[in-house]
Amino acid sequence: MLKTTLNNLYKSAVELNHQNIINLFDRNDNAILLDLGCDDGLFTQTIANKIGTKNIYGVEIVPERIKAAQKKGILVKNFNLNQNFSFPDKFFHAIHANQVIEHLIDSDNFLSEIHRILKPGGYAVISTENQSSWCNIFASIMGWQIFSLTNFSNKALSIGNPLALHRGKKVEYSSWNHVRIYSIFGLKEYFETYGFKVEKIFGAGYFPLPSIFGKIDPVHSHFITFKIRKK
């Protein structure tokens, strides 16, 4: 019963986080959009529709997801986001990365490359899990692995937390493992270090309370979403 409740709250938080992301994109019919970690391209299309553009690029490393995104008309490249991006300087108006930065070994390269390929005045919308969410704080107090950092092994998911949602499931892709988790203030300063102006921060998820509370208190929400602009 508890697992079912937590799973429903998690799904609600994911949906609200997706809406937060969409709301941060500006209308621009001529924009060139890049989705880093575009998966099957479904959510990428939703973002593109909000912007009003058909100039859509993506990066993905899972072969079957690449094929699915390409069928939707997305120009997908396959490369590791820990390495230099194979895109020219100052090319994109808008960049999206949802639940990506926490998987990367070289997040410095990630932010540096995003800054390089954005046009002057261009922006990125980056979303990740929050180290300081109340559920992560609770897990830490209990001596458990925090919820956002239970998937770190290629052998098993949800290690060290008896309430983690994916406990007992097999690992499909090692690239889905989490490397590090950020707090809202840590990530804000990190973006500023790489020459971005933080324009907006949204939150979603507030376990065990309804997800909407995360919008009121993003500092302790489970998902945090930033809109950052290249100066």
Salt bridges, closest charged atoms under 4 A:
ASP26 OD1 - LYS227 NZ 2.94
ASP26 OD2 - ARG229 NH2 3.59
ASP29 OD1 - ARG27 NE 3.11
ASP35 OD1 - HIS96 ND1 2.70
ASP39 OD1 - ARG65 NE 2.99
ASP89 OD1 - ARG116 NH1 2.64
GLU102 OE2 - HIS103 NE2 3.52
GLU102 OE2 - HIS178 NE2 3.94
GLU113 OE1 - ARG116 NH2 2.83
GLU129 OE1 - HIS222 NE2 3.21
GLU192 OE2 - LYS188 NZ 2.62
GLU199 OE2 - ARG229 NE 2.58
ASP217 OD2 - HIS220 ND1 2.93
